[in-house]
Amino acid sequence: MDYAQLTLPYNSIGMSLFELLYGYAPQTSFDWDRPTKPTTAHERLSYKEAWVFAKRIYRAWKTTQTIIRKAQEKKESNINRYYHKEDF
């Protein structure tokens, strides 16, 4: 299940999580033809393509960071809503 989830493409980042982690598209069981072109990121990316790829990864990372920060702030406000200072 984890591998299946990693190989699905995400519209928000424009690639699968597998490709984001490892730098190349994953092979699946339904890939009948062996690739004839280079398959590693180093072999198939020129400098400009690598720069575009790095920018896309950076944007995905920043988006993820923003989403996590908002979720943490929301959770904190939900929990702190019931906090009352002790009054002795």
C-alpha positions as CSV (number, residue, x, y, z in Angstrom):
1,M,0.0,0.0,0.0
2,D,2.8,2.4,0.8
3,Y,4.5,1.9,-2.5
4,A,1.2,2.4,-4.3
5,Q,0.6,5.7,-2.5
6,L,4.2,6.8,-3.3
7,T,3.8,6.2,-7.0
8,L,0.5,8.1,-7.5
9,P,1.1,11.6,-9.0
10,Y,0.0,14.6,-7.0
11,N,-1.4,17.7,-8.8
12,S,-0.1,20.0,-6.1
13,I,3.5,19.2,-6.6
14,G,3.3,17.9,-10.2
15,M,4.9,14.5,-9.6
16,S,4.7,11.4,-7.4
17,L,6.1,11.3,-4.0
18,F,8.5,8.5,-5.2
19,E,9.9,10.9,-7.8
20,L,10.2,13.7,-5.3
21,L,12.2,11.4,-2.9
22,Y,14.4,9.5,-5.3
23,G,14.6,11.8,-8.4
24,Y,13.3,9.4,-11.0
25,A,9.9,8.0,-11.9
26,P,9.1,4.6,-10.4
27,Q,8.7,1.4,-12.4
28,T,5.5,-0.4,-12.0
29,S,4.4,-3.9,-12.7
30,F,2.5,-2.7,-15.9
31,D,5.6,-1.2,-17.5
32,W,6.0,-3.8,-20.2
33,D,8.7,-2.1,-22.2
34,R,12.1,-1.5,-20.7
35,P,13.1,2.1,-20.9
36,T,15.6,2.9,-23.6
37,K,16.4,6.4,-22.4
38,P,18.5,7.0,-19.3
39,T,16.4,6.5,-16.2
40,T,18.5,8.1,-13.4
41,A,18.1,11.7,-12.6
42,H,21.8,12.4,-13.3
43,E,21.6,10.9,-16.8
44,R,18.5,12.6,-18.0
45,L,18.6,16.1,-16.5
46,S,20.5,18.9,-17.9
47,Y,21.5,21.9,-15.7
48,K,18.4,23.9,-16.6
49,E,16.1,20.9,-16.1
50,A,17.8,20.2,-12.8
51,W,17.3,23.8,-11.7
52,V,13.5,23.6,-12.6
53,F,13.3,20.3,-10.8
54,A,15.0,21.7,-7.7
55,K,12.7,24.8,-7.7
56,R,9.6,22.5,-7.9
57,I,10.9,20.4,-5.0
58,Y,11.6,23.6,-3.0
59,R,8.0,24.9,-3.7
60,A,6.6,21.5,-2.6
61,W,8.7,21.7,0.6
62,K,7.5,25.3,1.3
63,T,3.9,24.4,0.7
64,T,4.2,21.4,3.0
65,Q,5.8,23.5,5.6
66,T,3.0,26.1,5.4
67,I,0.3,23.4,5.6
68,I,2.0,21.8,8.6
69,R,2.4,25.1,10.4
70,K,-1.3,26.0,9.9
71,A,-2.4,22.6,11.1
72,Q,-0.2,23.0,14.2
73,E,-1.6,26.5,14.9
74,K,-5.1,25.2,14.5
75,K,-4.5,22.3,16.9
76,E,-2.9,24.6,19.4
77,S,-5.8,27.0,19.3
78,N,-8.3,24.2,19.7
79,I,-6.4,22.8,22.7
80,N,-5.8,26.2,24.3
81,R,-9.4,27.1,24.1
82,Y,-10.1,25.1,27.2
83,Y,-7.1,26.2,29.1
84,H,-7.8,28.4,32.1
85,K,-5.2,29.8,34.4
86,E,-5.4,28.5,37.9
87,D,-6.9,31.0,40.3
88,F,-6.1,30.2,44.0
